[in-house]
Amino acid sequence: MRELERAICGSRVYIVVFSRNYASSAWCHRELDMMVDLHGGSNVGKKIILPIFYGADPVDVKLRTELYRETLDSHKDRYRQDVVKKWEEALKTVSRISGWDSKAIQG
């Protein structure tokens, strides 16, 4: 297991910052997918995911706008369709977790 994967596995809290360019990184998608798998859908005694929306809105992460949707579609040229589908599901899972919107924080 690589060092970053060990760090993800050993962490109890994941802070994910969704920027405008987040979806362009296959690396970010792989990490998020791992976090979602380890999270297990419950915060009780498990891992906690804290999303921060910085330049991207929750609706972007839910894939309801073109911002992330177009980028994910472009990944289908380089990665297997089932891999990209898993990344989409990870994004949708995290989008349902209450997080922080940087625009609201800046006031």
NUZA-125690 format. One record per residue (C-alpha): residue number from 0; x, y, z. Coordinates in steps of 0.05 Angstrom, whole numbers. Layout:
REM NUZA-125690
(NUM (X Y Z))
...
//
This chain:
REM NUZA-125690
(0 (0 0 0))
(1 (27 68 -18))
(2 (40 120 34))
(3 (-19 164 15))
(4 (-66 105 17))
(5 (-40 87 86))
(6 (-52 158 109))
(7 (-124 156 82))
(8 (-137 89 116))
(9 (-108 114 181))
(10 (-147 179 183))
(11 (-211 188 221))
(12 (-233 253 188))
(13 (-229 271 114))
(14 (-233 343 93))
(15 (-248 346 18))
(16 (-242 413 -17))
(17 (-284 416 -80))
(18 (-254 469 -126))
(19 (-274 487 -197))
(20 (-219 441 -224))
(21 (-228 384 -175))
(22 (-263 338 -225))
(23 (-205 343 -275))
(24 (-159 303 -228))
(25 (-164 227 -233))
(26 (-120 225 -171))
(27 (-172 265 -132))
(28 (-227 218 -155))
(29 (-188 156 -134))
(30 (-175 186 -65))
(31 (-248 207 -57))
(32 (-271 138 -78))
(33 (-226 107 -25))
(34 (-253 155 28))
(35 (-325 139 11))
(36 (-311 65 14))
(37 (-278 72 83))
(38 (-333 119 107))
(39 (-384 65 99))
(40 (-444 111 98))
(41 (-447 125 172))
(42 (-410 172 219))
(43 (-422 128 280))
(44 (-356 98 298))
(45 (-329 105 228))
(46 (-294 156 185))
(47 (-322 226 177))
(48 (-322 265 112))
(49 (-326 341 116))
(50 (-336 372 47))
(51 (-316 444 32))
(52 (-343 476 -31))
(53 (-291 526 -54))
(54 (-307 554 -123))
(55 (-355 496 -136))
(56 (-426 490 -111))
(57 (-458 428 -81))
(58 (-501 423 -145))
(59 (-436 417 -185))
(60 (-414 358 -141))
(61 (-483 327 -149))
(62 (-468 329 -224))
(63 (-529 372 -237))
(64 (-488 424 -275))
(65 (-438 420 -331))
(66 (-378 440 -288))
(67 (-362 369 -264))
(68 (-406 331 -313))
(69 (-365 352 -375))
(70 (-300 336 -341))
(71 (-323 267 -319))
(72 (-347 253 -390))
(73 (-277 270 -416))
(74 (-248 219 -367))
(75 (-287 164 -403))
(76 (-237 170 -461))
(77 (-179 149 -415))
(78 (-211 106 -361))
(79 (-258 47 -361))
(80 (-332 67 -357))
(81 (-342 28 -292))
(82 (-285 67 -260))
(83 (-315 134 -280))
(84 (-384 110 -257))
(85 (-354 94 -188))
(86 (-324 164 -185))
(87 (-392 194 -202))
(88 (-424 154 -146))
(89 (-371 177 -97))
(90 (-384 250 -115))
(91 (-459 241 -107))
(92 (-449 206 -40))
(93 (-407 263 -13))
(94 (-453 316 -41))
(95 (-507 290 6))
(96 (-463 305 67))
(97 (-473 372 98))
(98 (-411 415 87))
(99 (-386 485 82))
(100 (-394 533 24))
(101 (-335 581 20))
(102 (-381 636 -5))
(103 (-422 631 58))
(104 (-360 630 102))
(105 (-331 693 69))
(106 (-396 728 85))
//
